[in-house]
Amino acid sequence: MKIKVQSKFKDYIIHIQNHLLDDLSAFLDLNRRYIIITDDGVPSVYVNKFIHQLNDYELIVFKQGESSKNIDTYQEIINQFLDLSVTKASCVLAIGGGVVGDLSGYIASTYLRGIDYIQIPTTLLSQVDSSVGGKTGINHQQYKNIIGSFYPPIKVLIDPQTLHTLSNRQFNNGIAEVIKYGLLASNELLEALENNTIIKNIDKVIYESLMIKKHYIEIDEFDTFKRYNLNLGHTIGHAYEAYYEFKKYLHGEAVGLGLLKVIKNQSLKNRIIDLLNQYQLPTEDPLDINLLYPFVLKDKKGKFNNINLIIVNDVEKTEIKIIQFDRLIEYLK
Ligand SMILES: NC(=O)c1ccc[n+]([C@@H]2O[C@H](COP(=O)([O-])OP(=O)(O)OC[C@H]3O[C@@H](n4cnc5c(N)ncnc54)[C@H](O)[C@@H]3O)[C@@H](O)[C@H]2O)c1
């Protein structure tokens, strides 16, 4: 399956194909110089497939986890780029989950004012979401993605076979983003999740999710209004993640909690609680919501004294509400 994404930078293709990594010659110029960036939690079997097929490559591995997505790792990798004399002709291969993708994309966007990079997402979350759309970035202090850029990859290579090595928790973490897409634009996606047909049809689920993402990023690549919809559940989700210093919740788990805060229809909320439970995702947190306020204030969707919150009135019926900061918490209770 192929999806073409139109971009103000350069259009790019997403390839979704089982066993795609076994024969890269159809997707990559095997003689180009590649800089592979990955983390030490990505099973080496996937990186080895590249090493065995590429003729000219360098390998950079950093420590796995959200806490590596920061300025220190950024700086270390830039230093390695200088040591390796990486030039504009080189191409970065980001092999891993969203942490590898966001960090590598940011490095590629800033090194020499921009070099090519290709996303090879290996987690469900990165396959259905983070590898596409060109948002790159790193965290700073306790704030998520507070430093970043828009810089799309030149290509995205998705091999759903890589999902076999994911833990259940990591797999379910990606399901939260699929629930988000279902709420935004596809009751069928929610039904597929409810009927447990998703594992069998994971390539189609990835395809459907990315088609929804494509719609929003093509109409508003630089996130000025319509793309905010993709942030559904994230304003509060990011605040939960940050409050707990990225230790308690995985990204998707926090997004699941955030989704429940913005669904205004009780029967739909019950349906989503059931779905989150079905995939062992959290549905409540004991925290006093007032404590999230400072983290929400830093949300990038806030302008002046207002915040743009995406509200779900029903499946496929979302609304961007402009809410005054001081009324936000009251609105979410
Ligand atoms: N840029 C965007 O548009 C966007 C969208 C959503 C999320 N994100 C970001 O994505 C990040 C989360 O991504 P994630 O959930 O993929 O987390 P992650 O990158 O931390 O990966 C999760 C863990 O799985 C390991 N792993 C990767 N592939 C594996 C495989 N095939 N088998 C076994 N283990 C594997 C990794 O080493 C890591 O330990 C967050 O930083 C979030 O902010 C970005």
The ligand as an SDF file (V2000), in Angstrom:
LIG
                    3D

 44 48  0  0  0  0  0  0  0  0999 V2000
    5.9740   13.9220   15.5460 N   0  0  0  0  0  0  0  0  0  0  0  0
    4.7260   13.6070   15.7760 C   0  0  0  0  0  0  0  0  0  0  0  0
    3.8300   13.9590   15.0060 O   0  0  0  0  0  0  0  0  0  0  0  0
    4.3770   12.7760   16.9730 C   0  0  0  0  0  0  0  0  0  0  0  0
    3.0930   12.2330   17.1090 C   0  0  0  0  0  0  0  0  0  0  0  0
    2.8250   11.4120   18.1940 C   0  0  0  0  0  0  0  0  0  0  0  0
    3.8280   11.1330   19.1150 C   0  0  0  0  0  0  0  0  0  0  0  0
    5.0640   11.6720   18.9490 N   0  0  0  0  0  0  0  0  0  0  0  0
    6.1440   11.3580   19.8850 C   0  0  0  0  0  0  0  0  0  0  0  0
    6.4450    9.9760   19.7930 O   0  0  0  0  0  0  0  0  0  0  0  0
    7.0690    9.5670   20.9980 C   0  0  0  0  0  0  0  0  0  0  0  0
    6.5270    8.2250   21.4190 C   0  0  0  0  0  0  0  0  0  0  0  0
    6.8260    7.2740   20.4400 O   0  0  0  0  0  0  0  0  0  0  0  0
    6.7700    5.7140   20.7610 P   0  0  0  0  0  0  0  0  0  0  0  0
    5.5290    5.4130   21.4820 O   0  0  0  0  0  0  0  0  0  0  0  0
    7.0590    5.0210   19.5040 O   0  0  0  0  0  0  0  0  0  0  0  0
    7.9060    5.5400   21.8550 O   0  0  0  0  0  0  0  0  0  0  0  0
    9.4580    5.1640   21.7580 P   0  0  0  0  0  0  0  0  0  0  0  0
   10.0800    5.7270   20.5600 O   0  0  0  0  0  0  0  0  0  0  0  0
   10.0440    5.5050   23.0840 O   0  0  0  0  0  0  0  0  0  0  0  0
    9.4360    3.5680   21.5920 O   0  0  0  0  0  0  0  0  0  0  0  0
    8.9790    2.7760   22.6590 C   0  0  0  0  0  0  0  0  0  0  0  0
    9.9740    1.6970   23.0480 C   0  0  0  0  0  0  0  0  0  0  0  0
    9.8920    0.6220   22.1200 O   0  0  0  0  0  0  0  0  0  0  0  0
   11.1880    0.2570   21.6730 C   0  0  0  0  0  0  0  0  0  0  0  0
   10.9860   -0.2650   20.3290 N   0  0  0  0  0  0  0  0  0  0  0  0
   10.9180    0.4020   19.1510 C   0  0  0  0  0  0  0  0  0  0  0  0
   10.5660   -0.4420   18.1620 N   0  0  0  0  0  0  0  0  0  0  0  0
   10.4320   -1.6680   18.7100 C   0  0  0  0  0  0  0  0  0  0  0  0
   10.0720   -2.9460   18.1980 C   0  0  0  0  0  0  0  0  0  0  0  0
    9.7300   -3.1130   16.9230 N   0  0  0  0  0  0  0  0  0  0  0  0
   10.0420   -3.9940   19.0440 N   0  0  0  0  0  0  0  0  0  0  0  0
   10.3390   -3.8480   20.3720 C   0  0  0  0  0  0  0  0  0  0  0  0
   10.6630   -2.6480   20.9170 N   0  0  0  0  0  0  0  0  0  0  0  0
   10.6980   -1.5850   20.0890 C   0  0  0  0  0  0  0  0  0  0  0  0
   11.9960    1.5310   21.7860 C   0  0  0  0  0  0  0  0  0  0  0  0
   13.3660    1.2410   21.9280 O   0  0  0  0  0  0  0  0  0  0  0  0
   11.4230    2.1450   23.0610 C   0  0  0  0  0  0  0  0  0  0  0  0
   12.0420    1.6030   24.2040 O   0  0  0  0  0  0  0  0  0  0  0  0
    6.8290   10.6710   22.0020 C   0  0  0  0  0  0  0  0  0  0  0  0
    8.0230   11.3700   22.2150 O   0  0  0  0  0  0  0  0  0  0  0  0
    5.8090   11.5610   21.3290 C   0  0  0  0  0  0  0  0  0  0  0  0
    5.9090   12.9130   21.7170 O   0  0  0  0  0  0  0  0  0  0  0  0
    5.3540   12.4730   17.8960 C   0  0  0  0  0  0  0  0  0  0  0  0
  1  2  1  0
  2  3  2  0
  2  4  1  0
  4  5  1  0
  4 44  2  0
  5  6  2  0
  6  7  1  0
  7  8  2  0
  8  9  1  0
  8 44  1  0
  9 10  1  0
  9 42  1  0
 10 11  1  0
 11 12  1  0
 11 40  1  0
 12 13  1  0
 13 14  1  0
 14 15  2  0
 14 16  1  0
 14 17  1  0
 17 18  1  0
 18 19  2  0
 18 20  1  0
 18 21  1  0
 21 22  1  0
 22 23  1  0
 23 24  1  0
 23 38  1  0
 24 25  1  0
 25 26  1  0
 25 36  1  0
 26 27  1  0
 26 35  1  0
 27 28  2  0
 28 29  1  0
 29 30  1  0
 29 35  2  0
 30 31  1  0
 30 32  2  0
 32 33  1  0
 33 34  2  0
 34 35  1  0
 36 37  1  0
 36 38  1  0
 38 39  1  0
 40 41  1  0
 40 42  1  0
 42 43  1  0
M  CHG  2   8   1  16  -1
M  END
$$$$
